Amino acid sequence: MALNSEDEQAEDYLFKIVLIGDSAVGKSNLLARFARDEFYPNSKSTIGVEFQTQKLNIDGKEIKAQIWDTAGQERFRAVTSAYYRGAVGALLVYDISRHQTFDSVGRWLNELHTHSDMNVITVLVGNKSDLKDAREVSPAEGKTLAEAQGLFFMETSALDSSNVAAAFQTVVKEIYGVLKRKVVASQEVNKQDPEWLGNGKTVVLDGEGKSEEDVPPRKSRCCGT
């Protein structure tokens, strides 16, 4: 994902973020709640791929988050490689009332890392936190898995809006933080080598050519439940 800027123009950022997880965990309703403040109690499974673009302002910069949603069923997995291509962020969603969707988290992480960069900013999302009486996955289980995998963690409810905006904002802010560090690194290169062709105007977030200082250490990054 690239940043193109002009000296006298505001910088625009476009981040591709993917929603992944088993079918019927509420991915589409999370996106509907965040993008349009809507909720569909009888929504059907997503067929194919769709996306919404939302604008956020971070540190005075306009961030455009292009959020992609696709079906979790196995029969739609043919779209996998194209779906993940260029993604710099992901929300990996499970349903707190169905432990089997939590058990699938490892498989989804493997797929994410197979088809995209290992350093994709990922938030583990335990959705449907409003279903307290039907809970099968505790917040502690979610936090423990997030800590083990170096993920952010948050519980949400698309029904009552709890933490929905915070989940999307977290992934966007963290991507922006990585980008800022890369901009600073490129400026340092410019100081050392004024003939460097990049001139600090293009920054690419991908898995190629990263030095150790480009990538923050993987660690526990749990957020509020």
C-alpha positions as CSV (number, residue, x, y, z in Angstrom):
1,M,0.0,0.0,0.0
2,A,1.6,3.2,-1.1
3,L,1.6,6.8,0.0
4,N,1.9,9.4,-2.7
5,S,2.4,13.1,-1.7
6,E,3.1,16.5,-3.2
7,D,5.1,19.1,-1.3
8,E,2.2,21.6,-1.1
9,Q,-0.7,19.2,-0.9
10,A,-2.3,17.3,2.0
11,E,-1.2,13.7,2.1
12,D,-3.8,11.1,1.5
13,Y,-3.5,7.5,2.7
14,L,-5.3,4.5,1.5
15,F,-5.2,1.3,3.6
16,K,-6.7,-2.0,2.6
17,I,-8.2,-3.9,5.6
18,V,-9.8,-7.3,5.4
19,L,-12.4,-8.9,7.5
20,I,-11.8,-12.6,8.1
21,G,-13.3,-15.4,10.2
22,D,-15.9,-18.1,9.9
23,S,-19.3,-17.7,8.4
24,A,-22.0,-15.9,10.5
25,V,-19.7,-14.5,13.1
26,G,-21.0,-11.0,12.2
27,K,-18.3,-9.6,9.9
28,S,-20.8,-7.9,7.6
29,N,-22.8,-6.4,10.5
30,L,-19.6,-5.1,12.0
31,L,-18.8,-3.3,8.7
32,A,-22.4,-2.1,8.3
33,R,-22.4,-0.7,11.9
34,F,-19.1,1.1,11.4
35,A,-19.7,2.4,7.9
36,R,-23.4,3.2,8.0
37,D,-24.5,2.8,11.6
38,E,-26.8,0.0,10.5
39,F,-27.5,-3.5,11.7
40,Y,-29.4,-6.3,10.0
41,P,-30.7,-9.0,12.4
42,N,-31.7,-11.3,9.5
43,S,-28.7,-10.6,7.2
44,K,-27.8,-13.4,4.9
45,S,-24.3,-14.8,4.4
46,T,-22.1,-12.6,2.1
47,I,-21.8,-13.9,-1.4
48,G,-18.5,-13.0,-3.1
49,V,-16.7,-9.9,-2.1
50,E,-17.8,-6.3,-1.2
51,F,-16.0,-3.4,0.4
52,Q,-16.7,0.0,2.0
53,T,-14.4,3.0,2.1
54,Q,-14.4,5.1,5.3
55,K,-12.5,8.2,6.0
56,L,-10.7,8.8,9.4
57,N,-8.6,11.7,10.6
58,I,-5.5,10.8,12.5
59,D,-2.9,13.4,13.5
60,G,-4.5,15.8,11.0
61,K,-4.1,13.4,8.1
62,E,-7.0,12.0,6.1
63,I,-7.0,8.2,6.1
64,K,-9.1,6.3,3.7
65,A,-9.8,2.8,5.0
66,Q,-10.9,0.4,2.3
67,I,-12.5,-2.4,4.3
68,W,-13.1,-5.7,2.4
69,D,-15.7,-8.3,3.5
70,T,-16.2,-11.8,2.0
71,A,-17.9,-15.0,2.8
72,G,-16.4,-17.4,5.4
73,Q,-17.8,-20.5,3.8
74,E,-15.3,-22.9,2.3
75,R,-17.0,-22.9,-1.1
76,F,-16.0,-19.2,-1.6
77,R,-12.3,-19.7,-0.8
78,A,-11.4,-19.4,-4.5
79,V,-11.2,-15.6,-4.0
80,T,-8.6,-15.9,-1.4
81,S,-5.3,-14.7,-2.9
82,A,-6.9,-11.6,-4.6
83,Y,-8.9,-10.8,-1.5
84,Y,-5.7,-10.6,0.7
85,R,-3.5,-9.0,-1.9
86,G,-2.3,-5.6,-0.7
87,A,-3.9,-5.8,2.7
88,V,-2.0,-4.0,5.5
89,G,-4.6,-4.7,8.2
90,A,-7.1,-7.3,9.3
91,L,-9.9,-7.9,11.7
92,L,-10.1,-11.6,12.6
93,V,-13.6,-12.2,13.9
94,Y,-15.1,-15.0,16.0
95,D,-18.4,-15.4,17.7
96,I,-18.2,-15.5,21.5
97,S,-21.3,-17.7,21.6
98,R,-19.8,-20.4,19.3
99,H,-16.5,-21.8,20.5
100,Q,-15.9,-23.6,17.2
101,T,-15.4,-20.2,15.5
102,F,-12.8,-19.4,18.1
103,D,-11.1,-22.7,17.3
104,S,-10.8,-21.6,13.7
105,V,-8.7,-18.6,14.5
106,G,-5.4,-20.4,14.0
107,R,-6.4,-21.5,10.5
108,W,-7.5,-18.0,9.6
109,L,-4.1,-16.6,10.8
110,N,-2.3,-19.2,8.7
111,E,-4.3,-18.2,5.7
112,L,-3.7,-14.5,6.3
113,H,0.1,-15.0,6.6
114,T,0.2,-17.3,3.6
115,H,-1.5,-14.8,1.2
116,S,-0.3,-11.5,2.7
117,D,2.7,-10.0,4.6
118,M,3.5,-11.5,8.0
119,N,3.4,-8.0,9.5
120,V,-0.2,-7.2,8.6
121,I,-1.7,-5.4,11.6
122,T,-4.3,-7.7,13.1
123,V,-7.0,-7.3,15.7
124,L,-8.6,-10.4,17.2
125,V,-12.3,-9.5,17.6
126,G,-14.7,-11.5,19.8
127,N,-18.0,-10.4,18.4
128,K,-21.6,-10.6,19.8
129,S,-20.6,-9.6,23.3
130,D,-24.2,-8.8,23.9
131,L,-25.0,-12.6,24.1
132,K,-23.8,-12.9,27.7
133,D,-26.0,-15.8,28.5
134,A,-24.9,-17.8,25.5
135,R,-21.1,-17.1,25.9
136,E,-18.8,-20.0,25.2
137,V,-15.5,-18.1,24.9
138,S,-14.4,-16.0,27.9
139,P,-12.5,-12.7,27.5
140,A,-9.6,-14.3,29.2
141,E,-9.4,-17.0,26.4
142,G,-9.4,-14.3,23.8
143,K,-6.7,-12.3,25.5
144,T,-4.5,-15.3,26.0
145,L,-4.7,-16.2,22.4
146,A,-4.0,-12.6,21.3
147,E,-0.9,-12.5,23.6
148,A,0.4,-15.8,22.2
149,Q,0.0,-14.6,18.6
150,G,1.1,-10.9,19.1
151,L,-2.4,-9.6,18.2
152,F,-4.5,-6.8,19.5
153,F,-7.7,-8.0,21.2
154,M,-11.2,-6.5,21.6
155,E,-14.7,-7.7,22.2
156,T,-17.5,-6.0,20.2
157,S,-21.2,-6.1,19.6
158,A,-22.5,-5.0,16.2
159,L,-26.0,-5.1,17.8
160,D,-25.4,-2.5,20.4
161,S,-22.3,-0.8,18.8
162,S,-19.9,-1.7,21.7
163,N,-16.3,-1.2,20.6
164,V,-17.1,-1.4,16.9
165,A,-15.6,1.9,16.0
166,A,-12.7,1.3,18.4
167,A,-11.8,-2.0,16.6
168,F,-11.6,-0.4,13.2
169,Q,-9.8,2.7,14.5
170,T,-7.3,0.6,16.3
171,V,-6.2,-1.2,13.2
172,V,-6.0,2.1,11.2
173,K,-4.0,3.9,13.8
174,E,-1.5,1.1,14.1
175,I,-1.0,0.9,10.3
176,Y,-0.5,4.7,10.3
177,G,2.0,4.3,13.1
178,V,4.1,1.9,11.1
179,L,3.9,4.2,8.1
180,K,5.1,7.1,10.1
181,R,8.1,5.1,11.3
182,K,8.9,4.2,7.7
183,V,8.7,7.9,6.6
184,V,11.2,8.8,9.4
185,A,13.5,6.0,8.3
186,S,13.3,7.1,4.6
187,Q,14.2,10.7,5.7
188,E,17.2,9.4,7.5
189,V,18.3,7.6,4.3
190,N,17.9,10.9,2.4
191,K,20.2,12.6,4.9
192,Q,22.8,10.0,4.4
193,D,22.4,9.6,0.6
194,P,21.0,12.8,-1.1
195,E,21.0,10.9,-4.5
196,W,18.6,8.3,-3.2
197,L,15.9,7.9,-5.9
198,G,13.0,7.7,-3.6
199,N,13.3,11.3,-2.2
200,G,11.0,10.3,0.6
201,K,7.8,10.7,-1.6
202,T,6.7,7.1,-1.8
203,V,6.4,4.6,1.0
204,V,5.4,1.0,0.4
205,L,4.0,-1.2,3.2
206,D,4.9,-4.7,2.2
207,G,7.1,-7.6,3.3
208,E,10.0,-6.9,1.0
209,G,13.3,-5.3,2.1
210,K,12.3,-4.5,5.6
211,S,15.1,-3.9,8.1
212,E,14.7,-4.8,11.7
213,E,13.9,-1.2,12.7
214,D,11.1,-1.1,10.1
215,V,9.1,-3.6,11.9
216,P,7.9,-3.2,15.5
217,P,8.5,-6.3,17.7
218,R,5.6,-8.6,18.0
219,K,4.2,-8.5,21.5
220,S,1.0,-8.6,23.4
221,R,-1.2,-5.7,22.4
222,C,-4.6,-6.3,24.1
223,C,-7.2,-3.6,24.1
224,G,-10.3,-3.2,26.1
225,T,-12.9,-5.9,26.2
